[in-house]
Amino acid sequence: MDVVRICSELIKIRSENPPGDTREAAEYIALILDSMGIRSDITEGTPGHCNVISRDQSSALMLSGHIDVVPAMEEGWDIPPYAGVIDDTYVHGRGSTDMKGGCAAVLTAVERAVNEYGGVPVSLAFVCDEEGGGRSGTRYLIEKQLIHPCDVLIAEPTPAFAPSVGQKGICRFEVEFTGTPGHSSLFPLVGDSAIMQAFSFMEWMAELHTRVYPQSDELERLINHSICISDVAEVQDLSPIFRQIMYNPGLISGGERVNIVAQKCLLTMDMRLPWGCDCDAVLGEICSHVPESAKVTPLTRANASLTDPESFLVQSTCDAVSSVYNVPSHPMVQWAASDARALRKAGFRAIEYGPGELSLLHGLNERVRIDQLRSAEEIYFRLIDTYRKRYG
């Protein structure tokens, strides 16, 4: 099999989330595994939300990737997003970077291992619903005990020389503000606007953002390295991203009519929490900074997580990266979330490493470099070989 062709074929199989139907992509992968002699099962967290897992889940190492992608409109793309076009340098299309390219590299690395060893000393999990929080994907597999704690590499896109060993925490919540309605011609002397309550709360969130959380010496080294190798457009100083609470009032709706002082306003907030920041403690602060009439409803809660940078998994992955690229490889941490947090919470040692153009993640003209696909395949193959030698 060729990693470039597999990546292109996966892109052509539409698996946008929402709606999250990954059956066709799961069946395609199951057929590939069957051609290698690897028995697998397709499981549904909810109808159409399909995962593919190898039947043998007893290995010390698991390779994993998600097969759902964020939606793409045709408008604005130089090449249609689901055409899977291959040129001399790239494979183009939605999911090429996030993360069907990584899934393709896993499949071809596993095939090489099967051909060389006659068996594969790794477990496999290709999951749905990562883009939707993993309820029907990784979290479902954990809850049903279909996968078991081990070392796991997720083929998420990362910088070429740095596996990711940690992610910031995440806290999503809704606040329903309740005001006192009145005639608009008398406000602000008469009435209490729920919309203005929401604005006042967001001003306090801006103050909360300025709080800097001190880190351990180990995390300081990881953060400093992550800052050096990360590239975020239009951001000159990345330090706040790693050391402070980032927040986004992503959804807000309120008011009944333009001439009524708003009685209701609903705000949905997304926060990303640095290491050392406890989600429940922050939610307690939030509850103390909204009016008594407001109702706070947590939606997603998870503290920042980290896999030991000195662990066999991390060191073996860094060694594989170094040997392929002939440069030193050191781990990093990320500001975004992934399935890794659910896996770590369940007792897995999880890291991320995979091919991709990070600047185009979830954006227009998503693509992945062909040389990165081939390098990722080689790195995964070497990692498989390392675990085979250690664990048999």
C-alpha positions in Angstrom: 0.0 0.0 0.0 1.1 3.5 -0.6 0.5 6.1 2.1 -0.2 8.9 -0.4 -3.0 6.9 -2.1 -4.6 5.8 1.2 -4.6 9.4 2.4 -6.3 10.5 -0.9 -8.9 7.7 -0.7 -9.8 8.6 2.9 -10.2 12.2 2.0 -12.7 11.3 -0.7 -14.8 9.4 1.8 -16.8 12.2 3.4 -17.1 12.0 7.2 -17.9 15.5 8.3 -18.8 16.0 12.0 -21.5 17.1 12.2 -23.3 15.0 11.3 -20.5 12.6 12.2 -21.4 9.5 10.1 -18.1 7.6 9.7 -19.5 4.2 8.6 -18.0 4.3 5.1 -14.6 5.4 6.3 -14.7 2.7 9.0 -15.6 0.0 6.5 -12.8 1.1 4.2 -10.2 0.8 7.0 -11.7 -2.5 8.2 -11.2 -3.9 4.7 -7.5 -2.7 4.7 -6.9 -4.4 8.0 -8.6 -7.6 6.8 -6.3 -7.6 3.8 -3.3 -7.7 6.2 -4.9 -10.5 8.2 -5.8 -8.2 11.1 -9.2 -9.0 12.6 -11.1 -5.9 13.6 -14.5 -4.9 14.8 -16.7 -1.9 13.9 -18.5 -0.4 16.9 -21.1 2.3 17.0 -21.2 4.8 19.8 -24.4 6.1 18.3 -26.0 5.1 14.9 -23.6 5.9 12.1 -20.8 7.1 14.5 -18.5 4.1 13.8 -15.1 3.2 15.3 -12.7 0.5 14.0 -10.6 -1.4 16.6 -8.3 -4.4 16.2 -9.8 -7.4 17.9 -6.5 -8.0 19.8 -6.2 -5.2 22.3 -3.6 -6.8 24.5 -0.5 -5.0 23.2 1.7 -2.6 25.1 1.4 0.0 22.4 -1.7 1.3 20.6 -1.8 3.4 17.5 -4.9 5.6 17.1 -6.4 8.2 14.9 -9.8 9.8 14.3 -11.6 9.5 11.0 -14.2 12.3 11.4 -13.4 15.7 10.0 -14.7 19.2 10.5 -17.1 20.3 7.6 -15.9 22.2 4.6 -17.8 24.4 2.2 -16.7 24.4 -1.5 -16.5 28.2 -1.5 -13.0 29.6 -1.1 -11.0 26.4 -1.8 -8.5 26.3 -4.7 -9.2 22.6 -5.1 -12.5 21.0 -4.1 -12.1 19.9 -0.4 -13.1 16.3 -1.0 -11.4 15.6 -4.3 -8.2 14.1 -2.6 -6.0 15.7 -5.3 -2.4 14.6 -5.3 0.4 16.8 -6.8 4.2 16.6 -6.6 4.3 18.0 -3.1 0.9 17.6 -1.3 -2.2 15.6 -0.9 -5.0 18.2 -0.8 -8.4 18.1 1.0 -10.4 18.3 4.2 -8.9 15.9 6.7 -5.5 15.6 5.0 -3.9 17.2 8.0 -6.5 16.6 10.6 -6.1 13.7 10.5 -6.6 11.2 7.7 -2.9 11.7 6.7 -1.9 10.4 10.1 -4.4 7.5 9.8 -3.0 6.6 6.4 0.6 6.6 7.8 -0.5 4.3 10.6 -2.0 1.8 8.2 1.0 1.6 5.9 3.4 1.4 8.8 1.4 -1.5 10.2 1.4 -3.2 6.8 5.2 -3.0 6.7 5.3 -4.5 10.2 3.0 -7.4 9.2 5.1 -8.1 6.1 8.4 -8.0 8.1 7.4 -9.8 11.3 4.4 -11.9 10.3 2.4 -10.2 13.0 1.8 -6.8 14.6 2.7 -6.1 18.2 0.4 -3.1 18.4 -3.3 -2.5 19.1 -5.3 -0.2 16.7 -8.2 2.2 17.2 -9.6 4.4 14.5 -12.3 6.5 16.1 -15.2 8.8 15.3 -16.4 11.9 17.0 -13.1 13.4 18.1 -14.2 16.7 16.5 -17.4 16.5 18.6 -15.7 15.7 21.9 -15.3 11.9 21.6 -18.6 10.8 23.3 -19.3 8.3 20.5 -15.6 7.6 19.9 -12.7 7.3 22.3 -14.9 7.9 25.4 -17.3 5.3 24.2 -14.5 2.7 23.8 -13.2 3.5 27.2 -16.6 3.3 28.9 -17.4 -0.1 27.2 -13.9 -1.4 28.1 -13.2 -2.1 24.5 -9.7 -0.6 24.8 -7.4 -1.0 27.8 -4.8 1.2 29.4 -1.4 1.0 27.6 0.9 3.3 25.8 -0.9 5.1 22.9 0.3 7.3 20.1 -2.4 9.4 18.4 -1.5 10.4 14.9 -2.7 14.0 15.4 -0.7 16.6 13.4 2.2 18.1 15.3 5.4 19.9 14.5 7.7 17.5 12.5 10.3 17.3 15.3 8.2 17.3 18.4 5.6 14.9 19.8 3.0 16.4 22.1 2.9 15.1 25.6 0.3 17.3 27.2 -2.7 19.5 26.6 -4.3 22.4 28.5 -7.5 21.7 30.3 -10.9 22.7 29.0 -14.0 24.1 30.7 -17.1 24.9 28.8 -20.2 26.2 30.5 -23.4 28.1 30.0 -24.7 31.1 32.0 -28.3 32.0 31.9 -28.7 35.6 33.1 -32.1 36.8 34.3 -32.9 40.5 34.4 -35.9 42.7 35.2 -37.8 43.8 32.1 -39.0 47.3 31.5 -39.6 49.9 28.8 -36.5 50.6 26.8 -37.1 54.4 27.0 -36.4 54.3 30.7 -33.3 52.2 30.7 -30.8 52.3 32.5 -32.8 54.1 35.2 -35.5 51.4 35.1 -35.0 47.7 34.6 -32.1 45.3 34.9 -30.8 44.1 31.6 -29.7 40.4 31.4 -27.6 41.4 28.4 -25.7 44.0 30.4 -25.2 41.4 33.1 -23.5 39.2 30.5 -21.3 42.1 29.4 -20.2 42.8 33.0 -19.4 39.1 33.4 -17.2 39.1 30.3 -15.3 42.1 31.6 -14.5 40.1 34.7 -13.4 37.2 32.4 -11.0 39.5 30.8 -9.5 40.2 34.3 -9.3 36.5 35.0 -7.4 36.0 31.8 -4.5 38.2 33.1 -3.8 35.8 36.0 -0.5 33.9 35.4 -0.3 30.4 36.7 3.2 29.4 37.9 4.6 26.1 36.5 7.0 23.4 37.7 10.5 23.5 36.4 9.7 20.5 34.1 6.7 22.2 32.7 8.6 25.5 32.2 11.1 23.6 30.1 8.3 22.0 28.0 6.5 25.3 27.7 9.6 27.3 26.6 10.4 24.6 24.0 6.7 24.7 22.8 6.8 28.5 22.4 10.0 28.2 20.4 8.6 25.7 17.9 5.0 26.9 17.7 3.7 29.2 15.0 0.5 31.1 15.6 -0.4 33.7 13.0 -0.5 37.3 14.3 0.5 36.3 17.9 3.9 37.8 18.9 4.0 36.5 22.5 2.8 32.9 22.9 3.5 32.8 26.7 -0.1 33.7 27.8 -1.5 30.9 25.7 0.4 28.3 27.8 0.4 30.0 31.2 -3.0 31.8 31.4 -6.6 31.0 31.0 -7.7 31.6 27.4 -11.5 32.2 27.0 -13.9 32.6 24.2 -17.6 33.8 24.6 -18.5 31.7 21.6 -22.3 31.9 21.7 -24.6 34.6 23.1 -28.2 35.3 22.6 -30.6 37.5 24.6 -33.4 39.9 24.7 -37.1 39.7 23.7 -37.6 42.8 21.7 -35.6 45.9 20.9 -37.9 48.1 23.0 -37.8 45.8 26.1 -35.1 45.7 28.7 -33.7 42.2 28.2 -35.1 39.6 30.7 -33.0 36.7 29.5 -29.5 36.3 28.0 -27.7 33.0 27.4 -23.9 32.9 27.2 -21.8 29.9 26.3 -18.1 30.1 27.2 -15.1 28.1 26.2 -12.1 28.3 28.5 -8.7 26.6 28.1 -6.9 26.0 31.5 -3.2 26.0 32.1 -1.5 23.4 34.3 -2.0 24.2 37.9 -5.5 25.6 37.3 -8.3 23.5 38.8 -11.5 23.5 36.7 -13.8 23.1 39.7 -12.1 25.9 41.6 -12.5 28.2 38.6 -16.1 27.3 38.2 -16.6 28.2 41.9 -15.1 31.6 41.2 -17.3 32.1 38.2 -20.4 31.3 40.3 -19.4 34.0 42.7 -19.0 36.6 40.0 -22.4 36.2 38.4 -25.7 37.7 39.9 -27.6 35.4 42.3 -30.3 35.2 39.7 -27.9 33.7 37.1 -27.7 30.0 36.5 -24.3 28.4 35.6 -24.4 25.0 33.9 -21.1 23.2 33.3 -20.9 21.4 29.9 -17.3 20.1 29.7 -14.7 19.8 32.5 -11.2 18.5 32.3 -7.9 19.7 33.9 -4.7 20.0 32.0 -3.0 16.7 31.5 0.6 15.4 30.9 2.3 12.2 30.0 5.7 11.8 31.7 8.4 13.2 29.2 10.8 10.6 30.6 8.5 7.6 29.9 9.5 4.9 27.5 6.8 6.0 25.1 8.0 9.6 24.8 11.6 8.7 24.6 11.1 6.0 22.0 9.0 8.4 19.9 11.6 11.1 20.1 14.4 8.6 19.2 12.4 7.5 16.2 11.8 11.1 15.1 15.5 12.0 15.6 16.6 9.0 13.6 14.4 9.8 10.6 15.0 13.5 10.5 18.6 13.5 11.8 17.8 16.3 14.3 17.3 16.3 18.1 13.7 15.7 19.0 12.2 17.0 22.3 8.5 16.8 23.4 6.2 19.8 23.6 2.8 20.6 25.1 -0.3 22.0 23.3 -3.0 24.6 24.0 -5.8 22.7 22.3 -7.7 19.6 23.3 -7.8 16.1 21.8 -8.7 12.5 22.7 -5.5 12.3 24.7 -7.1 13.9 27.7 -9.8 11.2 28.0 -7.2 8.5 27.5 -4.9 9.9 30.2 -7.8 10.2 32.6 -8.5 6.5 32.0 -4.9 5.4 32.8 -3.3 5.5 29.3 0.1 7.1 28.7 -0.9 9.1 25.6 1.1 11.3 23.2 0.4 12.8 19.8 2.6 12.8 16.8 1.7 13.1 13.1 2.0 14.8 9.7 0.3 17.9 8.7 0.3 21.6 7.8 -0.6 23.1 11.1 -1.3 26.6 9.7 -4.1 25.1 7.6 -5.8 23.1 10.4 -9.6 23.4 10.0 -9.0 26.1 7.4 -9.3 26.6 3.7 -7.0 24.6 1.3 -6.1 22.0 4.0 -3.2 19.8 2.7 -0.4 17.5 3.9 3.1 17.2 2.5 3.9 13.9 0.8 7.3 13.8 2.4 5.8 14.2 5.8 3.4 11.4 5.2 6.3 9.1 4.3 8.4 10.3 7.3 5.5 9.6 9.6 5.1 6.1 8.2 8.8 5.5 8.9 8.6 6.9 12.4 5.6 4.7 13.3 7.3 1.6 11.8 10.4 2.3 13.9 8.2 2.8 17.1 6.4 -0.5 16.4 9.8 -2.2 16.0 11.0 -0.7 19.3 8.0 -2.0 21.2 8.3 -5.4 19.5 11.9 -5.7 20.7 11.0 -4.7 24.2 7.7 -6.5 24.7 7.9 -9.3 22.1 
